């Protein structure tokens, strides 16, 4: 996937959620372990993010194309998948599949979850 060393990562997805007594509740968690590369996001990556989402806790992950990733979408009220690395959770903010025939993969932009978020 890249010249960077692979890391042991976990993809966390959620089944569709629902409102319970007027409060949104995420669906059941599904966990899939995979090997991917992990590095700090660069300036070009940060420019892809909306103004309020630019943070020094933003990372880029390259993941196998065989997996399917969902990115966060505030307008639709969709939370993104999570990537867990070394006990920390990161929300997938942008997810782009790259299938150029040479080395198909996902390019993910992720941000560390803030305290109190799921």
MOPAC internal coordinates of N, CA, C and O (Angstrom, degrees):
PM7 1SCF
backbone

  N    0.0000 0     0.00 0     0.00 0    0    0    0
  C    1.4362 1     0.00 0     0.00 0    1    0    0
  C    1.5094 1   111.65 1     0.00 0    2    1    0
  O    1.2310 1   120.54 1   142.47 1    3    2    1
  N    1.3023 1   116.57 1   -37.53 1    3    2    1
  C    1.4467 1   120.11 1  -177.66 1    5    3    2
  C    1.5164 1   107.72 1  -161.72 1    6    5    3
  O    1.2310 1   120.82 1    -5.79 1    7    6    5
  N    1.3111 1   116.03 1   174.21 1    7    6    5
  C    1.4496 1   120.30 1   177.53 1    9    7    6
  C    1.5245 1   111.59 1   -79.54 1   10    9    7
  O    1.2310 1   120.40 1   170.58 1   11   10    9
  N    1.3291 1   116.83 1    -9.42 1   11   10    9
  C    1.4554 1   121.40 1  -179.57 1   13   11   10
  C    1.5197 1   110.49 1   -77.97 1   14   13   11
  O    1.2310 1   120.84 1   -27.50 1   15   14   13
  N    1.3158 1   116.00 1   152.50 1   15   14   13
  C    1.4518 1   122.10 1   178.89 1   17   15   14
  C    1.5298 1   110.01 1   -67.22 1   18   17   15
  O    1.2310 1   120.38 1   -40.65 1   19   18   17
  N    1.3333 1   116.88 1   139.35 1   19   18   17
  C    1.4603 1   121.37 1   178.08 1   21   19   18
  C    1.5208 1   110.74 1   -71.32 1   22   21   19
  O    1.2310 1   121.36 1   -31.91 1   23   22   21
  N    1.3199 1   115.00 1   148.09 1   23   22   21
  C    1.4615 1   122.19 1   178.33 1   25   23   22
  C    1.5264 1   108.38 1  -121.21 1   26   25   23
  O    1.2310 1   120.80 1   -28.42 1   27   26   25
  N    1.3158 1   116.08 1   151.58 1   27   26   25
  C    1.4655 1   121.45 1   174.50 1   29   27   26
  C    1.5215 1   107.66 1   -80.61 1   30   29   27
  O    1.2310 1   120.48 1   -62.00 1   31   30   29
  N    1.3249 1   116.68 1   118.00 1   31   30   29
  C    1.4593 1   122.83 1  -176.34 1   33   31   30
  C    1.5237 1   109.47 1  -127.62 1   34   33   31
  O    1.2310 1   120.81 1   -18.77 1   35   34   33
  N    1.3099 1   116.05 1   161.23 1   35   34   33
  C    1.4640 1   121.57 1   176.79 1   37   35   34
  C    1.5113 1   109.06 1  -128.68 1   38   37   35
  O    1.2310 1   120.87 1   -51.53 1   39   38   37
  N    1.3297 1   115.94 1   128.47 1   39   38   37
  C    1.4721 1   122.29 1   174.97 1   41   39   38
  C    1.5261 1   107.12 1   -90.91 1   42   41   39
  O    1.2310 1   121.09 1   -50.86 1   43   42   41
  N    1.3217 1   115.53 1   129.14 1   43   42   41
  C    1.4614 1   120.93 1   178.54 1   45   43   42
  C    1.5235 1   107.72 1  -117.75 1   46   45   43
  O    1.2310 1   121.05 1   -61.98 1   47   46   45
  N    1.3258 1   115.60 1   118.02 1   47   46   45
  C    1.4675 1   121.62 1   178.70 1   49   47   46
  C    1.5182 1   108.28 1  -115.19 1   50   49   47
  O    1.2310 1   121.25 1   -19.08 1   51   50   49
  N    1.3172 1   115.22 1   160.92 1   51   50   49
  C    1.4582 1   120.92 1  -179.44 1   53   51   50
  C    1.5164 1   110.03 1  -124.11 1   54   53   51
  O    1.2310 1   120.57 1   -41.82 1   55   54   53
  N    1.3286 1   116.52 1   138.18 1   55   54   53
  C    1.4621 1   121.10 1   171.47 1   57   55   54
  C    1.5224 1   107.11 1   -66.38 1   58   57   55
  O    1.2310 1   119.80 1   -18.74 1   59   58   57
  N    1.3225 1   117.99 1   161.26 1   59   58   57
  C    1.4632 1   118.73 1   178.98 1   61   59   58
  C    1.5309 1   111.40 1   -53.51 1   62   61   59
  O    1.2310 1   121.06 1   -43.44 1   63   62   61
  N    1.3114 1   115.57 1   136.56 1   63   62   61
  C    1.4563 1   121.23 1  -179.60 1   65   63   62
  C    1.5190 1   111.46 1   -88.31 1   66   65   63
  O    1.2310 1   121.66 1     3.55 1   67   66   65
  N    1.3456 1   114.43 1  -176.45 1   67   66   65
  C    1.4550 1   120.11 1   179.50 1   69   67   66
  C    1.5230 1   109.49 1  -156.27 1   70   69   67
  O    1.2310 1   121.10 1   -17.55 1   71   70   69
  N    1.3175 1   115.50 1   162.45 1   71   70   69
  C    1.4517 1   120.35 1   175.25 1   73   71   70
  C    1.5221 1   108.41 1   -85.34 1   74   73   71
  O    1.2310 1   120.72 1   -51.95 1   75   74   73
  N    1.3232 1   116.22 1   128.05 1   75   74   73
  C    1.4608 1   122.28 1   175.99 1   77   75   74
  C    1.5235 1   106.86 1  -120.83 1   78   77   75
  O    1.2310 1   121.04 1   -65.40 1   79   78   77
  N    1.3384 1   115.61 1   114.60 1   79   78   77
  C    1.4705 1   121.83 1  -177.56 1   81   79   78
  C    1.5289 1   111.64 1    52.79 1   82   81   79
  O    1.2310 1   121.06 1  -138.60 1   83   82   81
  N    1.3398 1   115.59 1    41.40 1   83   82   81
  C    1.4521 1   121.16 1   176.36 1   85   83   82
  C    1.5149 1   115.46 1    82.18 1   86   85   83
  O    1.2310 1   119.90 1  -177.69 1   87   86   85
  N    1.3147 1   117.80 1     2.31 1   87   86   85
  C    1.4688 1   121.09 1  -179.02 1   89   87   86
  C    1.5308 1   109.72 1  -119.94 1   90   89   87
  O    1.2310 1   121.34 1   -45.80 1   91   90   89
  N    1.3435 1   115.05 1   134.20 1   91   90   89
  C    1.4577 1   119.84 1  -178.90 1   93   91   90
  C    1.5269 1   110.48 1   -69.89 1   94   93   91
  O    1.2310 1   121.06 1   -47.39 1   95   94   93
  N    1.3326 1   115.57 1   132.61 1   95   94   93
  C    1.4573 1   121.86 1   178.02 1   97   95   94
  C    1.5218 1   108.14 1  -126.00 1   98   97   95
  O    1.2310 1   120.68 1   -54.50 1   99   98   97
  N    1.3377 1   116.30 1   125.50 1   99   98   97
  C    1.4681 1   120.39 1   177.88 1  101   99   98
  C    1.5221 1   109.49 1   -65.60 1  102  101   99
  O    1.2310 1   121.35 1   -26.00 1  103  102  101
  N    1.3144 1   115.03 1   154.00 1  103  102  101
  C    1.4588 1   120.37 1   177.30 1  105  103  102
  C    1.5221 1   111.36 1   -77.55 1  106  105  103
  O    1.2310 1   121.12 1     3.91 1  107  106  105
  N    1.3059 1   115.45 1  -176.09 1  107  106  105
  C    1.4665 1   123.17 1  -179.11 1  109  107  106
  C    1.5287 1   111.31 1   -58.65 1  110  109  107
  O    1.2310 1   121.24 1   -37.16 1  111  110  109
  N    1.3208 1   115.22 1   142.84 1  111  110  109
  C    1.4679 1   122.65 1   179.79 1  113  111  110
  C    1.5242 1   110.49 1   -84.67 1  114  113  111
  O    1.2310 1   120.74 1   -41.35 1  115  114  113
  N    1.3394 1   116.19 1   138.65 1  115  114  113
  C    1.4623 1   122.47 1   172.59 1  117  115  114
  C    1.5228 1   106.83 1  -122.72 1  118  117  115
  O    1.2310 1   120.39 1   -48.77 1  119  118  117
  N    1.3295 1   116.87 1   131.23 1  119  118  117
  C    1.4656 1   121.74 1  -177.33 1  121  119  118
  C    1.5263 1   109.80 1  -116.56 1  122  121  119
  O    1.2310 1   121.00 1   -46.18 1  123  122  121
  N    1.3505 1   115.69 1   133.82 1  123  122  121
  C    1.4646 1   122.23 1   177.17 1  125  123  122
  C    1.5193 1   107.84 1  -133.22 1  126  125  123
  O    1.2310 1   120.49 1   -56.66 1  127  126  125
  N    1.3183 1   116.66 1   123.34 1  127  126  125
  C    1.4674 1   120.47 1   177.76 1  129  127  126
  C    1.5244 1   109.64 1   -84.95 1  130  129  127
  O    1.2310 1   121.08 1   -36.57 1  131  130  129
  N    1.3434 1   115.54 1   143.43 1  131  130  129
  C    1.4586 1   120.60 1   178.72 1  133  131  130
  C    1.5263 1   109.41 1  -154.29 1  134  133  131
  O    1.2310 1   121.07 1   -15.05 1  135  134  133
  N    1.3119 1   115.55 1   164.95 1  135  134  133
  C    1.4706 1   121.45 1   175.09 1  137  135  134
  C    1.5243 1   107.65 1  -104.77 1  138  137  135
  O    1.2310 1   120.90 1   -49.10 1  139  138  137
  N    1.3175 1   115.88 1   130.90 1  139  138  137
  C    1.4559 1   121.15 1   179.50 1  141  139  138
  C    1.5126 1   109.49 1  -150.63 1  142  141  139
  O    1.2310 1   120.63 1    -4.69 1  143  142  141
  N    1.3102 1   116.40 1   175.31 1  143  142  141
  C    1.4638 1   119.56 1   177.14 1  145  143  142
  C    1.5142 1   108.85 1  -103.29 1  146  145  143
  O    1.2310 1   120.97 1   -26.75 1  147  146  145
  N    1.3218 1   115.75 1   153.25 1  147  146  145
  C    1.4595 1   122.75 1  -172.63 1  149  147  146
  C    1.5146 1   108.55 1  -140.65 1  150  149  147
  O    1.2310 1   120.14 1   -51.10 1  151  150  149
  N    1.3170 1   117.33 1   128.90 1  151  150  149
  C    1.4612 1   120.99 1   179.90 1  153  151  150
  C    1.5208 1   109.89 1  -154.29 1  154  153  151
  O    1.2310 1   120.06 1   -21.81 1  155  154  153
  N    1.3248 1   117.50 1   158.19 1  155  154  153
  C    1.4718 1   119.54 1   176.76 1  157  155  154
  C    1.5311 1   110.06 1   -62.29 1  158  157  155
  O    1.2310 1   120.83 1   -34.84 1  159  158  157
  N    1.3250 1   116.01 1   145.16 1  159  158  157
  C    1.4662 1   120.39 1   176.69 1  161  159  158
  C    1.5234 1   108.76 1   -70.19 1  162  161  159
  O    1.2310 1   120.73 1   -34.59 1  163  162  161
  N    1.3277 1   116.20 1   145.41 1  163  162  161
  C    1.4655 1   120.34 1   178.17 1  165  163  162
  C    1.5334 1   110.07 1   -97.77 1  166  165  163
  O    1.2310 1   120.41 1     1.15 1  167  166  165
  N    1.3034 1   116.82 1  -178.85 1  167  166  165
  C    1.4597 1   122.16 1  -177.62 1  169  167  166
  C    1.5214 1   113.26 1   -58.93 1  170  169  167
  O    1.2310 1   120.16 1   140.18 1  171  170  169
  N    1.3300 1   117.31 1   -39.82 1  171  170  169
  C    1.4677 1   120.26 1   178.83 1  173  171  170
  C    1.5260 1   110.68 1   -64.80 1  174  173  171
  O    1.2310 1   120.55 1   140.58 1  175  174  173
  N    1.3322 1   116.54 1   -39.42 1  175  174  173
  C    1.4645 1   120.19 1   177.72 1  177  175  174
  C    1.5258 1   110.39 1   -62.10 1  178  177  175
  O    1.2310 1   120.61 1   137.29 1  179  178  177
  N    1.3255 1   116.44 1   -42.71 1  179  178  177
  C    1.4628 1   121.32 1  -178.10 1  181  179  178
  C    1.5304 1   111.16 1   -64.00 1  182  181  179
  O    1.2310 1   119.97 1   145.47 1  183  182  181
  N    1.3338 1   117.67 1   -34.53 1  183  182  181
  C    1.4595 1   121.38 1   179.95 1  185  183  182
  C    1.5284 1   111.65 1   -65.44 1  186  185  183
  O    1.2310 1   119.78 1   156.17 1  187  186  185
  N    1.3228 1   118.02 1   -23.83 1  187  186  185
  C    1.4652 1   122.28 1   179.34 1  189  187  186
  C    1.5273 1   111.83 1   -73.66 1  190  189  187
  O    1.2310 1   120.55 1   161.83 1  191  190  189
  N    1.3345 1   116.56 1   -18.17 1  191  190  189
  C    1.4620 1   121.65 1  -175.84 1  193  191  190
  C    1.5227 1   111.51 1   -88.99 1  194  193  191
  O    1.2310 1   120.24 1   -29.57 1  195  194  193
  N    1.3424 1   117.15 1   150.43 1  195  194  193
  C    1.4620 1   119.48 1   174.10 1  197  195  194
  C    1.5228 1   110.36 1   -62.06 1  198  197  195
  O    1.2310 1   120.39 1   -24.99 1  199  198  197
  N    1.3081 1   116.85 1   155.01 1  199  198  197
  C    1.4692 1   123.17 1  -175.39 1  201  199  198
  C    1.5265 1   113.26 1   -49.13 1  202  201  199
  O    1.2310 1   119.22 1   133.37 1  203  202  201
  N    1.3007 1   119.10 1   -46.63 1  203  202  201
  C    1.4611 1   121.91 1  -176.89 1  205  203  202
  C    1.5112 1   114.42 1   -75.06 1  206  205  203
  O    1.2310 1   119.63 1   173.19 1  207  206  205
  N    1.3268 1   118.31 1    -6.81 1  207  206  205
  C    1.4640 1   122.09 1  -176.43 1  209  207  206
  C    1.5269 1   113.14 1  -103.47 1  210  209  207
  O    1.2310 1   119.69 1  -177.50 1  211  210  209
  N    1.3260 1   118.20 1     2.50 1  211  210  209
  C    1.4628 1   120.57 1  -178.41 1  213  211  210
  C    1.5222 1   109.19 1   -81.61 1  214  213  211
  O    1.2310 1   120.82 1   -58.47 1  215  214  213
  N    1.3226 1   116.04 1   121.53 1  215  214  213
  C    1.4609 1   121.07 1  -172.85 1  217  215  214
  C    1.5220 1   109.98 1  -148.25 1  218  217  215
  O    1.2310 1   120.64 1   -25.83 1  219  218  217
  N    1.3307 1   116.38 1   154.17 1  219  218  217
  C    1.4623 1   119.09 1   177.27 1  221  219  218
  C    1.5304 1   111.70 1   -77.86 1  222  221  219
  O    1.2310 1   120.24 1  -179.79 1  223  222  221
  N    1.3229 1   117.14 1     0.21 1  223  222  221
  C    1.4589 1   121.20 1   175.63 1  225  223  222
  C    1.5303 1   109.98 1  -103.63 1  226  225  223
  O    1.2310 1   121.05 1  -142.31 1  227  226  225
  N    1.3288 1   115.59 1    37.69 1  227  226  225
  C    1.4571 1   122.84 1  -179.31 1  229  227  226
  C    1.5219 1   108.68 1  -109.04 1  230  229  227
  O    1.2310 1   121.35 1   -45.69 1  231  230  229
  N    1.3264 1   115.03 1   134.31 1  231  230  229
  C    1.4606 1   121.01 1  -176.74 1  233  231  230
  C    1.5150 1   110.29 1  -132.67 1  234  233  231
  O    1.2310 1   121.40 1   -19.95 1  235  234  233
  N    1.3292 1   114.93 1   160.05 1  235  234  233
  C    1.4574 1   121.96 1   175.71 1  237  235  234
  C    1.5228 1   107.51 1  -112.15 1  238  237  235
  O    1.2310 1   121.45 1   -43.41 1  239  238  237
  N    1.3184 1   114.83 1   136.59 1  239  238  237
  C    1.4650 1   121.07 1   178.90 1  241  239  238
  C    1.5215 1   108.23 1  -127.34 1  242  241  239
  O    1.2310 1   120.59 1   -43.35 1  243  242  241
  N    1.3106 1   116.47 1   136.65 1  243  242  241
  C    1.4629 1   121.93 1   172.48 1  245  243  242
  C    1.5178 1   106.70 1  -109.29 1  246  245  243
  O    1.2310 1   120.65 1   -56.24 1  247  246  245
  N    1.3456 1   116.37 1   123.76 1  247  246  245
  C    1.4593 1   121.97 1  -172.97 1  249  247  246
  C    1.5345 1   110.10 1  -127.19 1  250  249  247
  O    1.2310 1   120.18 1   -20.70 1  251  250  249
  N    1.3363 1   117.27 1   159.30 1  251  250  249
  C    1.4677 1   120.97 1   179.44 1  253  251  250
  C    1.5274 1   112.01 1   -61.28 1  254  253  251
  O    1.2310 1   120.94 1   -38.83 1  255  254  253
  N    1.3161 1   115.80 1   141.17 1  255  254  253
  C    1.4670 1   121.82 1  -178.43 1  257  255  254
  C    1.5321 1   111.08 1   -67.38 1  258  257  255
  O    1.2310 1   119.82 1   159.48 1  259  258  257
  N    1.3262 1   117.95 1   -20.52 1  259  258  257
  C    1.4634 1   121.54 1  -178.21 1  261  259  258
  C    1.5312 1   112.12 1   -65.47 1  262  261  259
  O    1.2310 1   120.28 1   156.25 1  263  262  261
  N    1.3108 1   117.06 1   -23.75 1  263  262  261
  C    1.4636 1   120.94 1   177.56 1  265  263  262
  C    1.5216 1   109.61 1   -84.23 1  266  265  263
  O    1.2310 1   120.17 1   -18.97 1  267  266  265
  N    1.3148 1   117.29 1   161.03 1  267  266  265
  C    1.4586 1   122.23 1   176.51 1  269  267  266
  C    1.5228 1   107.51 1  -118.18 1  270  269  267
  O    1.2310 1   119.98 1   -48.12 1  271  270  269
  N    1.3393 1   117.64 1   131.88 1  271  270  269
  C    1.4582 1   122.00 1  -178.02 1  273  271  270
  C    1.5208 1   110.58 1  -120.99 1  274  273  271
  O    1.2310 1   121.08 1   -36.08 1  275  274  273
  N    1.3279 1   115.55 1   143.92 1  275  274  273
  C    1.4603 1   123.05 1   176.27 1  277  275  274
  C    1.5173 1   107.86 1  -115.34 1  278  277  275
  O    1.2310 1   120.73 1   -50.63 1  279  278  277
  N    1.3195 1   116.20 1   129.37 1  279  278  277
  C    1.4656 1   121.51 1   178.45 1  281  279  278
  C    1.5234 1   109.70 1   -93.20 1  282  281  279
  O    1.2310 1   121.03 1   -24.02 1  283  282  281
  N    1.3190 1   115.64 1   155.98 1  283  282  281
  C    1.4591 1   121.68 1   177.28 1  285  283  282
  C    1.5252 1   109.71 1   -64.25 1  286  285  283
  O    1.2310 1   120.59 1   -36.08 1  287  286  285
  N    1.3275 1   116.47 1   143.92 1  287  286  285
  C    1.4613 1   122.03 1   176.05 1  289  287  286
  C    1.5251 1   107.76 1  -143.13 1  290  289  287
  O    1.2310 1   120.83 1   -82.51 1  291  290  289
  N    1.3258 1   116.02 1    97.49 1  291  290  289
  C    1.4659 1   121.24 1  -176.02 1  293  291  290
  C    1.5202 1   112.06 1   -62.40 1  294  293  291
  O    1.2310 1   120.01 1   143.53 1  295  294  293
  N    1.3335 1   117.58 1   -36.47 1  295  294  293
  C    1.4667 1   120.78 1  -178.90 1  297  295  294
  C    1.5219 1   111.93 1   -63.47 1  298  297  295
  O    1.2310 1   120.66 1   144.23 1  299  298  297
  N    1.3398 1   116.34 1   -35.77 1  299  298  297
  C    1.4680 1   121.00 1   179.37 1  301  299  298
  C    1.5217 1   111.91 1   -92.59 1  302  301  299
  O    1.2310 1   120.43 1   175.22 1  303  302  301
  N    1.3178 1   116.78 1    -4.78 1  303  302  301
  C    1.4623 1   120.52 1  -179.02 1  305  303  302
  C    1.5174 1   113.13 1    71.45 1  306  305  303
  O    1.2310 1   120.85 1  -150.98 1  307  306  305
  N    1.3344 1   115.97 1    29.02 1  307  306  305
  C    1.4607 1   120.99 1  -178.60 1  309  307  306
  C    1.5213 1   109.36 1  -102.94 1  310  309  307
  O    1.2310 1   120.76 1   -53.00 1  311  310  309
  N    1.3244 1   116.15 1   127.00 1  311  310  309
  C    1.4629 1   118.64 1   174.10 1  313  311  310
  C    1.5218 1   107.57 1   -88.80 1  314  313  311
  O    1.2310 1   120.90 1   -33.07 1  315  314  313
  N    1.3131 1   115.89 1   146.93 1  315  314  313
  C    1.4508 1   120.40 1  -178.63 1  317  315  314
  C    1.5119 1   112.34 1   -79.50 1  318  317  315
  O    1.2310 1   121.31 1   -13.84 1  319  318  317
  N    1.3299 1   115.09 1   166.16 1  319  318  317
  C    1.4544 1   119.97 1   171.29 1  321  319  318
  C    1.5142 1   107.85 1   -60.53 1  322  321  319
  O    1.2310 1   120.49 1   -14.29 1  323  322  321
  N    1.3003 1   116.67 1   165.71 1  323  322  321
  C    1.4576 1   122.09 1   176.47 1  325  323  322
  C    1.5197 1   108.97 1  -116.90 1  326  325  323
  O    1.2310 1   121.17 1   -30.77 1  327  326  325
  N    1.3132 1   115.36 1   149.23 1  327  326  325
  C    1.4593 1   122.44 1   171.53 1  329  327  326
  C    1.5185 1   105.67 1  -115.22 1  330  329  327
  O    1.2310 1   120.75 1   -50.09 1  331  330  329
  N    1.3064 1   116.17 1   129.91 1  331  330  329
  C    1.4601 1   120.21 1   177.16 1  333  331  330
  C    1.5169 1   108.63 1  -106.59 1  334  333  331
  O    1.2310 1   121.16 1   -51.73 1  335  334  333
  N    1.3379 1   115.38 1   128.27 1  335  334  333
  C    1.4601 1   122.29 1   179.24 1  337  335  334
  C    1.5195 1   108.04 1  -137.97 1  338  337  335
  O    1.2310 1   120.70 1   -56.42 1  339  338  337
  N    1.3081 1   116.28 1   123.58 1  339  338  337
  C    1.4714 1   121.94 1   178.28 1  341  339  338
  C    1.5267 1   112.38 1    51.60 1  342  341  339
  O    1.2310 1   120.43 1  -139.04 1  343  342  341
  N    1.3352 1   116.79 1    40.96 1  343  342  341
  C    1.4576 1   121.18 1   176.69 1  345  343  342
  C    1.5179 1   115.22 1    81.33 1  346  345  343
  O    1.2310 1   119.50 1   175.64 1  347  346  345
  N    1.3177 1   118.57 1    -4.36 1  347  346  345
  C    1.4720 1   122.91 1   178.33 1  349  347  346
  C    1.5261 1   109.05 1  -102.59 1  350  349  347
  O    1.2310 1   120.85 1   -34.71 1  351  350  349
  N    1.3278 1   115.98 1   145.29 1  351  350  349
  C    1.4666 1   120.83 1   177.96 1  353  351  350
  C    1.5197 1   110.58 1  -106.26 1  354  353  351
  O    1.2310 1   121.66 1   -39.13 1  355  354  353
  N    1.3317 1   114.44 1   140.87 1  355  354  353
  C    1.4597 1   122.62 1   179.90 1  357  355  354
  C    1.5203 1   108.07 1  -129.60 1  358  357  355
  O    1.2310 1   120.26 1   -47.14 1  359  358  357
  N    1.3449 1   117.10 1   132.86 1  359  358  357
  C    1.4558 1   120.94 1   177.88 1  361  359  358
  C    1.5233 1   110.06 1   -85.99 1  362  361  359
  O    1.2310 1   120.52 1   -42.15 1  363  362  361
  N    1.3292 1   116.60 1   137.85 1  363  362  361
  C    1.4668 1   121.96 1   176.26 1  365  363  362
  C    1.5286 1   107.53 1   -76.48 1  366  365  363
  O    1.2310 1   120.95 1   -66.09 1  367  366  365
  N    1.3302 1   115.78 1   113.91 1  367  366  365
  C    1.4657 1   122.12 1  -179.27 1  369  367  366
  C    1.5266 1   110.85 1   -91.84 1  370  369  367
  O    1.2310 1   120.23 1   138.42 1  371  370  369
  N    1.3226 1   117.17 1   -41.58 1  371  370  369
  C    1.4710 1   123.07 1   176.47 1  373  371  370
  C    1.5209 1   108.52 1  -131.84 1  374  373  371
  O    1.2310 1   120.63 1   -40.31 1  375  374  373
  N    1.3258 1   116.39 1   139.69 1  375  374  373
  C    1.4658 1   121.61 1   178.26 1  377  375  374
  C    1.5225 1   108.76 1  -135.70 1  378  377  375
  O    1.2310 1   120.79 1   -61.16 1  379  378  377
  N    1.3282 1   116.09 1   118.84 1  379  378  377
  C    1.4636 1   121.14 1  -178.53 1  381  379  378
  C    1.5252 1   109.98 1  -126.78 1  382  381  379
  O    1.2310 1   120.07 1   -60.51 1  383  382  381
  N    1.3426 1   117.47 1   119.49 1  383  382  381
  C    1.4674 1   118.58 1   175.54 1  385  383  382
  C    1.5278 1   109.71 1   -79.25 1  386  385  383
  O    1.2310 1   120.83 1   -42.44 1  387  386  385
  N    1.3228 1   116.01 1   137.56 1  387  386  385
  C    1.4646 1   122.44 1   176.00 1  389  387  386
  C    1.5161 1   106.97 1  -118.74 1  390  389  387
  O    1.2310 1   120.80 1   -68.64 1  391  390  389
  N    1.3340 1   116.08 1   111.36 1  391  390  389
  C    1.4553 1   120.65 1  -178.66 1  393  391  390
  C    1.5185 1   108.52 1  -127.62 1  394  393  391
  O    1.2310 1   121.72 1  -110.06 1  395  394  393
  N    1.3364 1   114.31 1    69.94 1  395  394  393
  C    1.4620 1   119.87 1  -175.92 1  397  395  394
  C    1.5235 1   113.47 1   -88.33 1  398  397  395
  O    1.2310 1   120.01 1  -175.16 1  399  398  397
  N    1.3314 1   117.58 1     4.84 1  399  398  397
  C    1.4512 1   120.76 1   178.87 1  401  399  398
  C    1.5116 1   113.33 1    90.58 1  402  401  399
  O    1.2310 1   119.29 1   155.79 1  403  402  401
  N    1.3304 1   118.96 1   -24.21 1  403  402  401
  C    1.4527 1   121.45 1  -179.40 1  405  403  402
  C    1.5226 1   112.01 1   -89.58 1  406  405  403
  O    1.2310 1   120.81 1   126.13 1  407  406  405
  N    1.3096 1   116.05 1   -53.87 1  407  406  405
  C    1.4555 1   121.29 1  -177.90 1  409  407  406
  C    1.5357 1   109.28 1  -146.28 1  410  409  407
  O    1.2310 1   120.53 1  -102.61 1  411  410  409
  N    1.3433 1   116.59 1    77.39 1  411  410  409
  C    1.4603 1   118.81 1  -177.98 1  413  411  410
  C    1.5292 1   111.07 1   -63.36 1  414  413  411
  O    1.2310 1   120.98 1   -40.97 1  415  414  413
  N    1.3377 1   115.74 1   139.03 1  415  414  413
  C    1.4631 1   120.90 1  -178.89 1  417  415  414
  C    1.5247 1   109.50 1  -165.00 1  418  417  415
  O    1.2310 1   120.89 1    -9.15 1  419  418  417
  N    1.3230 1   115.89 1   170.85 1  419  418  417
  C    1.4529 1   123.41 1   172.05 1  421  419  418
  C    1.5160 1   108.36 1   -99.84 1  422  421  419
  O    1.2310 1   120.36 1   -41.85 1  423  422  421
  N    1.3059 1   116.91 1   138.15 1  423  422  421
  C    1.4606 1   121.83 1   169.94 1  425  423  422
  C    1.5252 1   106.14 1  -109.08 1  426  425  423
  O    1.2310 1   120.79 1   -62.75 1  427  426  425
  N    1.3248 1   116.10 1   117.25 1  427  426  425
  C    1.4576 1   122.37 1  -175.26 1  429  427  426
  C    1.5170 1   110.31 1  -116.53 1  430  429  427
  O    1.2310 1   120.28 1   -42.86 1  431  430  429
  N    1.3139 1   117.08 1   137.14 1  431  430  429
  C    1.4604 1   121.98 1   171.16 1  433  431  430
  C    1.5338 1   105.16 1  -107.79 1  434  433  431
  O    1.2310 1   121.11 1   -57.41 1  435  434  433
  N    1.3269 1   115.49 1   122.59 1  435  434  433
  C    1.4694 1   121.47 1  -173.47 1  437  435  434
  C    1.5175 1   110.54 1  -126.16 1  438  437  435
  O    1.2310 1   121.41 1   -29.86 1  439  438  437
  N    1.3400 1   114.91 1   150.14 1  439  438  437
  C    1.4709 1   119.92 1   176.37 1  441  439  438
  C    1.5200 1   109.45 1  -129.29 1  442  441  439
  O    1.2310 1   121.85 1   -37.78 1  443  442  441
  N    1.3342 1   114.06 1   142.22 1  443  442  441
  C    1.4661 1   119.88 1   179.21 1  445  443  442
  C    1.5186 1   109.82 1   -59.69 1  446  445  443
  O    1.2310 1   121.12 1   -43.75 1  447  446  445
  N    1.3277 1   115.47 1   136.25 1  447  446  445
  C    1.4600 1   120.10 1   175.48 1  449  447  446
  C    1.5245 1   109.99 1   -67.69 1  450  449  447
  O    1.2310 1   121.32 1   -40.35 1  451  450  449
  N    1.2940 1   115.07 1   139.65 1  451  450  449
  C    1.4609 1   119.82 1   177.02 1  453  451  450
  C    1.5254 1   109.75 1   -80.52 1  454  453  451
  O    1.2310 1   120.55 1   -23.10 1  455  454  453
  N    1.3047 1   116.56 1   156.90 1  455  454  453
  C    1.4618 1   122.14 1   178.73 1  457  455  454
  C    1.5272 1   110.01 1   -54.92 1  458  457  455
  O    1.2310 1   120.36 1   -47.20 1  459  458  457
  N    1.3109 1   116.91 1   132.80 1  459  458  457
  C    1.4563 1   121.11 1   178.70 1  461  459  458
  C    1.5113 1   113.97 1    93.71 1  462  461  459
  O    1.2310 1   119.40 1   166.20 1  463  462  461
  N    1.3362 1   118.76 1   -13.80 1  463  462  461
  C    1.4533 1   120.45 1   175.41 1  465  463  462
  C    1.5215 1   108.15 1   -83.19 1  466  465  463
  O    1.2310 1   121.01 1   -20.94 1  467  466  465
  N    1.2901 1   115.68 1   159.06 1  467  466  465
  C    1.4593 1   120.18 1   179.85 1  469  467  466
  C    1.4575 1   111.39 1   -66.56 1  470  469  467
  O    1.2310 1   120.10 1   180.00 1  471  470  469

